[in-house]
Amino acid sequence: MEVLVEALEEMLGKFRSSSPRGFVEPVLAFVHAVDWTEPWIGALVAFHLFLLVFILWTRRNTDLQMAIFFLSMFGIYFAQTINSFLARHWQKFSRQPYFDKRGVFISTLWSGPLLVTSMVILVNSLLQMVRLMVKWKRAELKHKARLAQQHKTD
């Protein structure tokens, strides 16, 4: 138990001593390392932007939203397999080998945006559920008021 406490205190000490630049520097290094002029990267970014706009546009269609949600989860689940495949064939479509064994690139440009869009769908679904519950409760109260009114007139 003491070893665990010491390890946690060491990790917290490293976390506290890190400056905000500790996060910004790796992000900037990633942004500068990627060649954003590659057509397939532009297409991937455009796909994610289109998907987000499409999700917002079809926010009232629950069936479509759930289909997109599960397809997104499917895409995230198979990100490692996709990464391995793309790591073997990167010369066919890219100028640089972006696909490392840890999957940083695919996580950042594939799984991350899919998680964001999935969260948008989840929040939208929760809001729709709350609206439906309010509508249902109002209908129930109106029904009870009508029944009470009928009993008074009888």
MDTraj code that builds the backbone (N, CA, C; nanometers):
import mdtraj as md
import numpy as np

residues = "MET GLU VAL LEU VAL GLU ALA LEU GLU GLU MET LEU GLY LYS PHE ARG SER SER SER PRO ARG GLY PHE VAL GLU PRO VAL LEU ALA PHE VAL HIS ALA VAL ASP TRP THR GLU PRO TRP ILE GLY ALA LEU VAL ALA PHE HIS LEU PHE LEU LEU VAL PHE ILE LEU TRP THR ARG ARG ASN THR ASP LEU GLN MET ALA ILE PHE PHE LEU SER MET PHE GLY ILE TYR PHE ALA GLN THR ILE ASN SER PHE LEU ALA ARG HIS TRP GLN LYS PHE SER ARG GLN PRO TYR PHE ASP LYS ARG GLY VAL PHE ILE SER THR LEU TRP SER GLY PRO LEU LEU VAL THR SER MET VAL ILE LEU VAL ASN SER LEU LEU GLN MET VAL ARG LEU MET VAL LYS TRP LYS ARG ALA GLU LEU LYS HIS LYS ALA ARG LEU ALA GLN GLN HIS LYS THR ASP".split()
xyz = np.array([
    [0.0827, -0.1189, 0.0000],
    [0.0000, 0.0000, 0.0000],
    [0.0874, 0.1257, 0.0000],
    [0.1945, 0.1235, 0.0771],
    [0.2839, 0.2393, 0.0837],
    [0.3496, 0.2666, -0.0518],
    [0.3819, 0.1606, -0.1235],
    [0.4434, 0.1767, -0.2551],
    [0.3459, 0.2467, -0.3500],
    [0.2197, 0.2091, -0.3419],
    [0.1179, 0.2706, -0.4258],
    [0.1023, 0.4184, -0.3923],
    [0.1001, 0.4509, -0.2637],
    [0.0872, 0.5901, -0.2209],
    [0.2067, 0.6717, -0.2687],
    [0.3268, 0.6154, -0.2561],
    [0.4469, 0.6858, -0.3015],
    [0.4433, 0.7088, -0.4527],
    [0.3999, 0.6087, -0.5271],
    [0.3915, 0.6222, -0.6724],
    [0.2903, 0.7300, -0.7111],
    [0.1765, 0.7325, -0.6422],
    [0.0756, 0.8349, -0.6699],
    [0.1271, 0.9744, -0.6354],
    [0.1967, 0.9867, -0.5223],
    [0.2522, 1.1172, -0.4851],
    [0.3564, 1.1637, -0.5866],
    [0.4362, 1.0705, -0.6387],
    [0.5361, 1.1053, -0.7396],
    [0.4682, 1.1524, -0.8681],
    [0.3628, 1.0814, -0.9084],
    [0.2911, 1.1202, -1.0295],
    [0.2240, 1.2559, -1.0118],
    [0.1640, 1.2802, -0.8947],
    [0.1004, 1.4091, -0.8697],
    [0.2034, 1.5210, -0.8665],
    [0.3209, 1.4927, -0.8120],
    [0.4275, 1.5927, -0.8101],
    [0.4709, 1.6302, -0.9501],
    [0.4833, 1.5322, -1.0377],
    [0.5190, 1.5604, -1.1768],
    [0.4090, 1.6393, -1.2454],
    [0.2847, 1.6056, -1.2152],
    [0.1721, 1.6754, -1.2762],
    [0.1675, 1.8208, -1.2307],
    [0.1873, 1.8436, -1.1010],
    [0.1833, 1.9799, -1.0470],
    [0.2988, 2.0647, -1.0975],
    [0.4154, 2.0034, -1.1147],
    [0.5316, 2.0816, -1.1558],
    [0.5341, 2.1101, -1.3051],
    [0.4500, 2.0428, -1.3807],
    [0.4495, 2.0672, -1.5250],
    [0.3805, 2.1993, -1.5544],
    [0.4371, 2.2722, -1.6460],
    [0.3799, 2.4011, -1.6832],
    [0.2767, 2.3809, -1.7925],
    [0.1959, 2.4837, -1.8216],
    [0.1002, 2.4706, -1.9324],
    [0.1702, 2.4424, -2.0654],
    [0.2953, 2.4854, -2.0764],
    [0.3698, 2.4586, -2.1990],
    [0.3942, 2.3093, -2.2159],
    [0.3835, 2.2324, -2.1085],
    [0.4026, 2.0880, -2.1166],
    [0.3000, 2.0212, -2.2059],
    [0.1848, 2.0822, -2.2194],
    [0.0819, 2.0288, -2.3087],
    [0.0902, 2.0935, -2.4466],
    [0.1180, 2.2206, -2.4489],
    [0.1164, 2.2958, -2.5738],
    [0.2305, 2.2527, -2.6662],
    [0.3465, 2.2301, -2.6120],
    [0.4623, 2.1953, -2.6951],
    [0.4420, 2.0685, -2.7771],
    [0.3965, 1.9579, -2.7173],
    [0.3733, 1.8386, -2.8007],
    [0.2638, 1.8584, -2.9052],
    [0.1619, 1.9356, -2.8712],
    [0.0543, 1.9613, -2.9672],
    [0.1090, 2.0402, -3.0856],
    [0.1869, 2.1440, -3.0566],
    [0.2463, 2.2223, -3.1646],
    [0.3431, 2.1383, -3.2478],
    [0.4177, 2.0508, -3.1826],
    [0.5089, 1.9631, -3.2563],
    [0.4310, 1.8715, -3.3497],
    [0.3175, 1.8200, -3.3035],
    [0.2336, 1.7341, -3.3870],
    [0.1796, 1.8119, -3.5062],
    [0.1286, 1.9316, -3.4807],
    [0.0711, 2.0136, -3.5875],
    [0.1763, 2.0464, -3.6930],
    [0.2978, 2.0765, -3.6487],
    [0.4033, 2.1110, -3.7439],
    [0.4597, 1.9884, -3.8160],
    [0.4474, 1.8714, -3.7569],
    [0.5013, 1.7505, -3.8191],
    [0.4120, 1.6981, -3.9317],
    [0.2854, 1.7327, -3.9278],
    [0.1901, 1.6830, -4.0271],
    [0.1924, 1.7749, -4.1493],
    [0.1969, 1.7139, -4.2667],
    [0.1872, 1.7888, -4.3920],
    [0.0385, 1.8027, -4.4264],
    [-0.0194, 1.9158, -4.3904],
    [-0.1622, 1.9370, -4.4051],
    [-0.2039, 1.9564, -4.5506],
    [-0.1070, 1.9623, -4.6428],
    [-0.1414, 1.9775, -4.7841],
    [-0.1659, 1.8437, -4.8528],
    [-0.1430, 1.7344, -4.7820],
    [-0.1679, 1.6027, -4.8430],
    [-0.3180, 1.5879, -4.8680],
    [-0.3567, 1.5443, -4.9879],
    [-0.5002, 1.5362, -5.0223],
    [-0.5803, 1.4446, -4.9295],
    [-0.5229, 1.3332, -4.8892],
    [-0.5996, 1.2400, -4.8067],
    [-0.6235, 1.2960, -4.6671],
    [-0.5316, 1.3781, -4.6167],
    [-0.5534, 1.4402, -4.4850],
    [-0.6634, 1.5452, -4.4970],
    [-0.6597, 1.6228, -4.6055],
    [-0.7674, 1.7192, -4.6289],
    [-0.9020, 1.6516, -4.6426],
    [-0.9046, 1.5386, -4.7120],
    [-1.0295, 1.4639, -4.7284],
    [-1.0789, 1.4101, -4.5934],
    [-0.9869, 1.3655, -4.5097],
    [-1.0243, 1.3137, -4.3771],
    [-1.0822, 1.4250, -4.2902],
    [-1.0186, 1.5403, -4.2911],
    [-1.0698, 1.6549, -4.2152],
    [-1.2056, 1.6973, -4.2700],
    [-1.2194, 1.7015, -4.4024],
    [-1.3475, 1.7373, -4.4641],
    [-1.4560, 1.6355, -4.4271],
    [-1.4206, 1.5075, -4.4243],
    [-1.5159, 1.4034, -4.3849],
    [-1.5673, 1.4281, -4.2437],
    [-1.4761, 1.4577, -4.1519],
    [-1.5182, 1.4791, -4.0129],
    [-1.6032, 1.6050, -3.9987],
    [-1.5694, 1.7099, -4.0714],
    [-1.6514, 1.8311, -4.0682],
    [-1.7895, 1.8047, -4.1281],
    [-1.7943, 1.7331, -4.2407],
    [-1.9220, 1.6972, -4.3018],
    [-2.0060, 1.6130, -4.2061],
    [-1.9425, 1.5158, -4.1402],
    [-2.0142, 1.4290, -4.0468],
    [-2.0738, 1.5097, -3.9318],
    [-1.9978, 1.6037, -3.8786],
    [-2.0477, 1.6866, -3.7692],
    [-2.1654, 1.7726, -3.8151],
    [-2.1545, 1.8337, -3.9308],
    [-2.2649, 1.9149, -3.9840],
    [-2.3869, 1.8270, -4.0117],
    [-2.3653, 1.7086, -4.0682],
    [-2.4753, 1.6158, -4.0964],
    [-2.5447, 1.5726, -3.9675],
    [-2.4671, 1.5473, -3.8635],
    [-2.5254, 1.5077, -3.7348],
    [-2.6104, 1.6208, -3.6782],
    [-2.5604, 1.7426, -3.6876],
    [-2.6376, 1.8565, -3.6375],
    [-2.7635, 1.8793, -3.7219],
    [-2.7528, 1.8576, -3.8525],
    [-2.8658, 1.8774, -3.9425],
    [-2.9753, 1.7730, -3.9196],
    [-2.9365, 1.6498, -3.8885],
    [-3.0335, 1.5407, -3.8706],
    [-3.0581, 1.5099, -3.7228],
    [-3.0442, 1.6091, -3.6377],
    [-3.0509, 1.5859, -3.4933],
    [-3.1872, 1.5347, -3.4457],
    [-3.2924, 1.5550, -3.5225],
    [-3.4260, 1.5076, -3.4828],
    [-3.4534, 1.3632, -3.5263],
    [-3.3695, 1.3074, -3.6125],
    [-3.3885, 1.1713, -3.6628],
    [-3.3098, 1.0740, -3.5739],
    [-3.3771, 1.0204, -3.4756],
    [-3.3109, 0.9366, -3.3751],
    [-3.2528, 0.8096, -3.4356],
    [-3.3241, 0.7467, -3.5272],
    [-3.2746, 0.6223, -3.5865],
    [-3.1443, 0.6457, -3.6629],
    [-3.1401, 0.7512, -3.7416],
    [-3.0191, 0.7838, -3.8164],
    [-2.9044, 0.8197, -3.7216],
    [-2.9362, 0.8937, -3.6173],
    [-2.8342, 0.9318, -3.5194],
    [-2.7741, 0.8081, -3.4517],
    [-2.8574, 0.7135, -3.4178],
    [-2.8063, 0.5919, -3.3530],
    [-2.7235, 0.5084, -3.4501],
    [-2.7639, 0.5055, -3.5759],
    [-2.6851, 0.4330, -3.6763],
    [-2.5471, 0.4969, -3.6908],
    [-2.5428, 0.6301, -3.6978],
    [-2.4141, 0.6997, -3.7079],
    [-2.3320, 0.6777, -3.5815],
    [-2.3979, 0.6797, -3.4661],
    [-2.3280, 0.6578, -3.3391],
    [-2.2594, 0.5210, -3.3381],
    [-2.3331, 0.4170, -3.3747],
    [-2.2744, 0.2832, -3.3727],
    [-2.1688, 0.2643, -3.4815],
    [-2.1865, 0.3280, -3.5962],
    [-2.0827, 0.3229, -3.6993],
    [-1.9557, 0.3936, -3.6508],
    [-1.9724, 0.5044, -3.5789],
    [-1.8567, 0.5743, -3.5225],
    [-1.7849, 0.4872, -3.4201],
    [-1.8613, 0.4226, -3.3348],
    [-1.7997, 0.3339, -3.2350],
    [-1.7287, 0.2163, -3.3039],
    [-1.7890, 0.1674, -3.4113],
    [-1.7281, 0.0614, -3.4908],
    [-1.5950, 0.1085, -3.5491],
    [-1.5927, 0.2312, -3.6028],
    [-1.4699, 0.2892, -3.6576],
    [-1.3623, 0.3079, -3.5526],
    [-1.4015, 0.3480, -3.4329],
    [-1.3054, 0.3652, -3.3241],
    [-1.2520, 0.2293, -3.2795],
    [-1.3406, 0.1319, -3.2711],
    [-1.2999, -0.0018, -3.2280],
    [-1.1936, -0.0608, -3.3215],
    [-1.2097, -0.0378, -3.4500],
    [-1.1165, -0.0942, -3.5467],
    [-1.0029, 0.0017, -3.5857],
    [-0.9818, 0.1065, -3.5078],
    [-0.8758, 0.2037, -3.5386],
    [-0.7380, 0.1380, -3.5380],
    [-0.7136, 0.0477, -3.4474],
    [-0.5827, -0.0189, -3.4422],
    [-0.5608, -0.1056, -3.5667],
    [-0.6626, -0.1759, -3.6097],
    [-0.6529, -0.2567, -3.7311],
    [-0.6310, -0.1676, -3.8531],
    [-0.7054, -0.0577, -3.8585],
    [-0.6885, 0.0376, -3.9688],
    [-0.5475, 0.0945, -3.9674],
    [-0.4986, 0.1285, -3.8484],
    [-0.3634, 0.1826, -3.8343],
    [-0.2585, 0.0840, -3.8844],
    [-0.2727, -0.0425, -3.8482],
    [-0.1773, -0.1441, -3.8934],
    [-0.1788, -0.1585, -4.0449],
    [-0.2978, -0.1604, -4.1021],
    [-0.3098, -0.1716, -4.2478],
    [-0.2456, -0.0513, -4.3168],
    [-0.2767, 0.0677, -4.2692],
    [-0.2224, 0.1890, -4.3293],
    [-0.0716, 0.2016, -4.3074],
    [-0.0210, 0.1484, -4.1974],
    [0.1233, 0.1510, -4.1730],
    [0.1971, 0.0657, -4.2762],
    [0.1338, -0.0419, -4.3211],
    [0.1960, -0.1283, -4.4227],
    [0.1885, -0.0681, -4.5632],
    [0.0894, 0.0164, -4.5883],
    [0.0653, 0.0647, -4.7249],
    [0.0743, 0.2163, -4.7380],
    [0.1433, 0.2830, -4.6499],
    [0.1442, 0.4292, -4.6519],
    [0.2072, 0.4881, -4.7778],
    [0.3008, 0.4159, -4.8426],
    [0.3679, 0.4692, -4.9617],
    [0.2711, 0.4909, -5.0776],
    [0.1595, 0.4205, -5.0780],
    [0.0644, 0.4281, -5.1879],
    [-0.0187, 0.5566, -5.1873],
    [-0.0272, 0.6246, -5.0732],
    [-0.1148, 0.7416, -5.0667],
    [-0.0558, 0.8596, -4.9904],
    [0.0608, 0.8432, -4.9300],
    [0.1152, 0.9486, -4.8455],
    [0.2620, 0.9738, -4.8747],
    [0.3086, 1.0932, -4.8365],
    [0.4499, 1.1254, -4.8529],
    [0.5315, 1.0942, -4.7279],
    [0.4640, 1.0715, -4.6154],
    [0.5320, 1.0426, -4.4890],
    [0.4657, 0.9228, -4.4210],
    [0.5415, 0.8478, -4.3409],
    [0.4810, 0.7373, -4.2633],
    [0.4219, 0.7893, -4.1320],
    [0.2964, 0.8222, -4.1331],
    [0.2306, 0.8777, -4.0150],
    [0.1876, 0.7720, -3.9135],
    [0.1773, 0.6493, -3.9540],
    [0.1108, 0.5459, -3.8751],
    [0.2113, 0.4669, -3.7932],
    [0.2324, 0.5110, -3.6685],
    [0.3266, 0.4442, -3.5791],
    [0.2563, 0.3330, -3.5015],
    [0.3338, 0.2559, -3.4271],
    [0.2776, 0.1415, -3.3535],
    [0.1871, 0.1851, -3.2394],
    [0.2137, 0.3007, -3.1817],
    [0.1297, 0.3481, -3.0710],
    [-0.0031, 0.4069, -3.1190],
    [-0.0121, 0.4421, -3.2456],
    [-0.1375, 0.4902, -3.3021],
    [-0.1718, 0.6336, -3.2666],
    [-0.0709, 0.7170, -3.2436],
    [-0.0970, 0.8559, -3.2065],
    [-0.1688, 0.9292, -3.3194],
    [-0.1210, 0.9124, -3.4400],
    [-0.1788, 0.9850, -3.5530],
    [-0.3229, 0.9429, -3.5778],
    [-0.3479, 0.8136, -3.5828],
    [-0.4838, 0.7658, -3.6112],
    [-0.5782, 0.8014, -3.4968],
    [-0.5255, 0.8031, -3.3753],
    [-0.6086, 0.8429, -3.2617],
    [-0.6456, 0.9897, -3.2697],
    [-0.5514, 1.0708, -3.3150],
    [-0.5736, 1.2148, -3.3206],
    [-0.6644, 1.2549, -3.4367],
    [-0.6415, 1.1982, -3.5528],
    [-0.7171, 1.2423, -3.6705],
    [-0.8325, 1.1503, -3.7098],
    [-0.8464, 1.0361, -3.6462],
    [-0.9578, 0.9464, -3.6781],
    [-1.0464, 0.9256, -3.5561],
    [-0.9909, 0.8684, -3.4507],
    [-1.0716, 0.8331, -3.3343],
    [-1.1182, 0.9549, -3.2560],
    [-1.0332, 1.0546, -3.2411],
    [-1.0704, 1.1741, -3.1654],
    [-1.1927, 1.2440, -3.2222],
    [-1.1916, 1.2778, -3.3513],
    [-1.3114, 1.3411, -3.4080],
    [-1.4354, 1.2510, -3.4037],
    [-1.4173, 1.1204, -3.4200],
    [-1.5327, 1.0304, -3.4097],
    [-1.5886, 1.0297, -3.2675],
    [-1.5007, 1.0387, -3.1683],
    [-1.5478, 1.0474, -3.0296],
    [-1.6237, 1.1773, -3.0057],
    [-1.5753, 1.2860, -3.0632],
    [-1.6447, 1.4150, -3.0479],
    [-1.7836, 1.4082, -3.1096],
    [-1.7934, 1.3560, -3.2306],
    [-1.9251, 1.3472, -3.2943],
    [-2.0167, 1.2508, -3.2189],
    [-1.9599, 1.1457, -3.1640],
    [-2.0401, 1.0528, -3.0839],
    [-2.0916, 1.1204, -2.9569],
    [-2.0098, 1.2049, -2.8978],
    [-2.0545, 1.2789, -2.7795],
    [-2.1659, 1.3774, -2.8160],
    [-2.1568, 1.4392, -2.9328],
    [-2.2632, 1.5293, -2.9786],
    [-2.3934, 1.4513, -2.9928],
    [-2.3851, 1.3330, -3.0502],
    [-2.5044, 1.2484, -3.0651],
    [-2.5590, 1.2092, -2.9287],
    [-2.4714, 1.1722, -2.8373],
    [-2.5141, 1.1305, -2.7036],
    [-2.5836, 1.2446, -2.6297],
    [-2.5248, 1.3631, -2.6322],
    [-2.5860, 1.4786, -2.5661],
    [-2.7199, 1.5113, -2.6312],
    [-2.7257, 1.5077, -2.7637],
    [-2.8513, 1.5329, -2.8340],
    [-2.9574, 1.4302, -2.7940],
    [-2.9185, 1.3047, -2.7831],
    [-3.0140, 1.2006, -2.7436],
    [-3.0653, 1.2237, -2.6017],
    [-2.9775, 1.2643, -2.5129],
    [-3.0197, 1.2928, -2.3755],
    [-3.1153, 1.4123, -2.3715],
    [-3.0870, 1.5154, -2.4511],
    [-3.1772, 1.6310, -2.4569],
    [-3.3131, 1.5920, -2.5128],
    [-3.3150, 1.5081, -2.6156],
    [-3.4422, 1.4618, -2.6703],
    [-3.5195, 1.3795, -2.5678],
    [-3.4475, 1.2985, -2.4906],
    [-3.5124, 1.2183, -2.3881],
    [-3.5746, 1.3079, -2.2815],
    [-3.5049, 1.4124, -2.2408],
    [-3.5582, 1.5050, -2.1413],
    [-3.6827, 1.5748, -2.1959],
    [-3.6769, 1.6189, -2.3215],
    [-3.7943, 1.6831, -2.3835],
    [-3.9134, 1.5880, -2.3855],
    [-3.8887, 1.4625, -2.4195],
    [-3.9960, 1.3644, -2.4242],
    [-4.0538, 1.3395, -2.2853],
    [-3.9685, 1.3345, -2.1851],
    [-4.0173, 1.3143, -2.0481],
    [-4.1024, 1.4324, -2.0020],
    [-4.0620, 1.5536, -2.0359],
    [-4.1404, 1.6723, -1.9997],
    [-4.2754, 1.6692, -2.0711],
    [-4.2732, 1.6352, -2.1999],
    [-4.3978, 1.6275, -2.2777],
    [-4.4916, 1.5220, -2.2186],
    [-4.4354, 1.4073, -2.1825],
    [-4.5137, 1.2988, -2.1250],
    [-4.5742, 1.3405, -1.9903],
    [-4.4947, 1.4057, -1.9063],
    [-4.5435, 1.4472, -1.7748],
    [-4.6530, 1.5525, -1.7894],
    [-4.6391, 1.6455, -1.8838],
    [-4.7434, 1.7460, -1.9071],
    [-4.8729, 1.6795, -1.9518],
    [-4.8612, 1.5823, -2.0415],
    [-4.9801, 1.5103, -2.0883],
    [-5.0450, 1.4353, -1.9717],
    [-4.9637, 1.3764, -1.8864],
    [-5.0167, 1.3043, -1.7703],
    [-5.0903, 1.4000, -1.6764],
    [-5.0325, 1.5166, -1.6510],
    [-5.0965, 1.6146, -1.5627],
    [-5.2266, 1.6669, -1.6233],
    [-5.2292, 1.6901, -1.7551],
    [-5.3521, 1.7335, -1.8216],
    [-5.4596, 1.6263, -1.8111],
    [-5.4184, 1.5005, -1.8283],
    [-5.5127, 1.3889, -1.8185],
    [-5.5700, 1.3804, -1.6767],
    [-5.4849, 1.3951, -1.5758],
    [-5.5326, 1.3908, -1.4362],
    [-5.6252, 1.5083, -1.4072],
    [-5.5940, 1.6248, -1.4643],
    [-5.6793, 1.7419, -1.4433],
    [-5.8158, 1.7203, -1.5082],
    [-5.8188, 1.6591, -1.6277],
    [-5.9461, 1.6297, -1.6937],
    [-6.0279, 1.5298, -1.6128],
    [-5.9600, 1.4274, -1.5598],
    [-6.0315, 1.3294, -1.4774],
    [-6.0865, 1.3931, -1.3516],
    [-6.0074, 1.4812, -1.2891],
    [-6.0552, 1.5494, -1.1684],
    [-6.1727, 1.6396, -1.2014],
    [-6.1717, 1.7055, -1.3157],
    [-6.2809, 1.7924, -1.3582],
    [-6.4074, 1.7109, -1.3838],
    [-6.3911, 1.5924, -1.4451],
    [-6.5066, 1.5065, -1.4701],
    [-6.5683, 1.4577, -1.3394],
    [-6.4854, 1.4247, -1.2392],
    [-6.5381, 1.3775, -1.1110],
    [-6.6121, 1.4878, -1.0378],
    [-6.5701, 1.6121, -1.0563],
    [-6.6390, 1.7243, -0.9915],
    [-6.7758, 1.7456, -1.0525],
    [-6.7857, 1.7279, -1.1848],
    [-6.9148, 1.7512, -1.2513],
    [-7.0113, 1.6356, -1.2304],
    [-6.9620, 1.5216, -1.1933],
    [-7.0515, 1.4047, -1.1719],
    [-7.1193, 1.4081, -1.0416],
])
top = md.Topology()
chain = top.add_chain()
for i, resn in enumerate(residues, 1):
    res = top.add_residue(resn, chain, resSeq=i)
    for name in ("N", "CA", "C"):
        top.add_atom(name, md.element.get_by_symbol(name[0]), res)
traj = md.Trajectory(xyz[None], top)
